Amino acid sequence: MLKKIKQSKSEKVLLIFLISLAIITFSSFVLIKNKCLFVQKVDVNKLAIKNKENFVVMNVNCGNVVIQLLPEISPKAVARFKNIVVNKEYDDIAFHRVVENFLVQAGDLEFGKKGNINYTYIGSGKSKYGLIKPEKDKPFDFKRGSVGFAKSKNGDMEDSEFFILLADAPLFEGEYTPLGNVTHGFTALTKIKPGNKSEYVLRPDFINSLRMLSEISN
């Protein structure tokens, strides 16, 4: 007859430790593999928005981000942005510059396209529409969720690149042209892959699509 061998106290503690370590390791693996696990999804068809012509929806890896555009503040810049959106030219464009906990930047139509990224020149690409002058005269509070046009590499002009702030940046007022503000889905922006102590992100995340709200909602 086999005798039942009792575990010592130290053996029980070691077993509990190993089980806890396995649980923590597995949980960490799941969270790393699925960074969108706790991001609340935005269903644009459930949003009560009337003036849809001034709203756009940007789909990224972790869901939809809804942006309200402000043509009353920056009419020419918003018109340019809308034109690019309507022509679906922001689709599959990289978030090539991401400063963790500060901003995400995308919109290089020439060198930031998925499958054809040029890391040497990304951030300096041009659109086919030409440069436009900034609209910085009207007061605008650049805060968390604010969207603005980035300056071109050719000086104080703008083209197609834009940024979204992940934190307040009061010093941006009077320096950049405002486009609008994020109204829904901000958390999805915080999950976009940041740069690793370099100016531009290697193997970046991309804009899946960017559409006018009126085009995709009921």
Disulfide bonds with the S-S distance in Angstrom:
Cys36-Cys62 1.88
